[in-house]
């Protein structure tokens, strides 16, 4: 399966942070192509800069390695337009863009977002985050 990986899933996978067994198994057994939007890099870097990722080194020190085996999927003009036009209450612009990229490319968005899981218009696979158990 060709999958667009959500920011949090990518980060957890790279740093081998806890994730549900079902998500880990899905990533290992079902995903054959990993795709990532560069906005995920901006999102993680912004969180790191604001001190929200305690103990994580400067992204410049690990980013190249974290992107190995990923194909980057840009936010095209069409995806940006779709992300802004959806009549969703979901206000996270990066999540909206990832969903729009998934819609445009046919990639399955793999995520743990409890708001996105109930929305339609893009291919997705939702996995509960460990914190919700």
C-alpha positions in Angstrom: 0.0 0.0 0.0 1.2 3.5 -0.9 0.7 5.7 2.2 1.1 9.3 3.2 2.3 9.3 6.7 1.1 11.9 9.2 3.6 14.0 11.0 3.1 12.3 14.4 3.3 8.8 13.0 6.5 9.7 11.0 8.1 11.2 14.1 7.1 8.2 16.4 8.3 5.7 13.8 11.6 7.4 13.3 12.4 7.8 17.0 10.9 4.4 17.9 8.4 6.0 20.3 5.5 4.0 21.6 2.6 3.4 19.2 -0.2 1.0 19.1 0.6 -2.6 18.1 -1.9 -2.3 15.3 -0.3 0.8 13.8 3.2 -0.7 14.1 2.1 -3.9 12.5 0.3 -2.0 9.7 3.4 0.1 9.0 5.6 -3.0 8.9 3.3 -5.4 7.0 1.0 -3.3 4.8 2.8 -0.2 3.7 5.0 -0.7 0.7 5.7 3.0 -0.1 6.1 5.7 2.5 5.3 9.3 1.5 5.7 12.4 3.6 4.7 16.1 3.0 7.5 18.6 3.7 5.0 20.4 5.9 5.5 17.6 8.4 9.1 18.7 8.7 8.0 22.3 9.3 5.5 21.1 11.9 8.1 19.0 13.8 10.7 21.7 13.6 8.3 24.3 14.9 7.4 22.0 17.9 11.1 21.4 18.6 11.8 25.2 18.4 9.1 25.9 20.9 10.5 23.3 23.3 7.6 20.8 22.9 9.9 17.9 22.1 12.0 17.5 25.1 15.2 15.5 24.6 15.0 15.6 20.8 18.1 16.9 19.1 18.1 19.7 16.5 16.2 18.4 13.5 19.1 19.4 11.3 21.1 16.6 13.0 18.6 13.8 12.2 16.3 14.9 9.4 18.2 13.5 6.4 18.3 10.1 8.0 14.6 10.4 9.0 13.6 11.0 5.4 15.4 8.0 4.0 13.0 5.7 2.1 10.3 8.4 2.0 9.0 10.1 -1.1 8.2 13.8 -0.5 4.7 14.9 -1.6 4.4 18.7 -2.0 1.3 20.7 -1.2 0.2 21.5 -4.7 -2.0 24.5 -5.6 -4.9 22.1 -6.1 -4.4 20.5 -2.7 -4.1 23.9 -1.0 -7.3 25.0 -2.6 -9.1 21.8 -1.5 -7.7 22.1 2.0 -9.2 25.6 2.3 -12.5 24.8 0.7 -13.6 21.7 2.7 -16.5 22.6 5.0 -14.9 21.0 8.1 -14.7 22.3 11.6 -11.2 20.8 11.8 -8.9 23.9 12.1 -5.5 22.3 11.9 -4.2 23.5 8.5 -1.4 20.8 8.2 -4.0 18.0 8.8 -6.3 19.6 6.2 -3.4 19.8 3.7 -2.4 16.2 4.3 -5.9 15.1 3.7 -6.1 17.1 0.5 -2.8 15.7 -0.7 -4.1 12.2 0.0 -7.2 13.0 -1.9 -5.3 14.4 -4.9 -2.7 11.6 -5.0 -4.8 8.6 -3.9 -2.3 7.9 -1.2 -3.8 6.5 2.0 -3.3 9.0 4.9 -2.1 7.0 7.9 -2.9 9.0 11.1 -4.0 9.0 14.7 -6.1 12.1 14.6 -9.5 11.6 16.3 -11.1 14.5 14.3 -9.8 13.5 10.9 -11.1 9.9 11.3 -14.7 11.1 11.1 -14.2 13.2 8.0 -14.7 12.1 4.4 -13.2 13.0 1.0 -9.8 11.3 1.2 -8.4 7.8 1.6 -7.4 7.2 5.2 -6.5 4.7 7.9 -7.0 5.8 11.4 -5.3 4.2 14.4 -6.0 5.1 18.0 -3.1 6.9 19.7 -1.8 5.2 22.8 -2.9 8.2 24.9 -6.5 7.4 24.1 -6.3 3.9 25.6 
